[in-house]
């Protein structure tokens, strides 16, 4: 147990170091993320009243922006140079069909569940339980898309599921610490199920969801330390983009460190390093 804790802490130290290094080289990606967010919010307001047609166009824009974001994160993880403006422009179109196909595979059962649960007195509970399960099992789907070779959306889902079964402790522990103030709040469970339901509905491939986690976590920590509620809005607007960027990079480095290795291999490597 002591070796496991020590090896896990060493893993997080390495991932945090890599995240800081990538963050310093990818400040332009954070600027692009802000521009993407403004563009998506503006498009949502324009297209929202158009009904199904507007939703269809917004879905295409979402896949385009999420795919571009994943491509920029991919480049930020391994680039030995600073991200350039040409990297941003060339990112559009990458992973577009991956995001579309995974989203469609999830949209069909989610839509059927929503329709079938309307008349069920336990419908809200069953729907929340299903979305929580999706949130857990498909949490690393974005990283699978840009780090693992796959031929279909079903392979993305399968790989995500297998990854969680093997590495669920190491993967979710940072997330649990991040949202701890939210869970400990008076409406903690309700807020957690709301967060997991929204993220689970799109497997983290909805552009709003990329910003939702850091926004919720920062708000929870500000409330926990007693920060003035009126001043929270400004702080949230300032901190959400860099926090979102840091989370995406941390997840990317953590996935790269965990995927393809086992807990036993990491323990052995840690023990071997400690003896030298």
Buried (B, 14 or more C-beta within 10 A) or exposed (E): EEEBEBBBEBBBEEBBEBBEBBBEBBBBBBBBBBEBBEBBEEBBEEBEEEEEEBBEBBBEBBBBBBBBBBBBBBBBBEBEEEBEEEBBEBBEEBBBEBBBBBBEBBEEEBEEBEEEBEEEEEBEEEBBEBBBEBBBBBBBBBBBBBBBEBEEBEEBBEBBBEBBEBBEEBBEEBBEEBBBBBEEBEEBEEBBBBBBBBBBBBBBBBBBBBBBBBBBBBBBBBBEEEBEEEEBEEBBEEBBBBBBBBBBBBBBBBBBBBBEEEBEEBBEBBEEEEEE
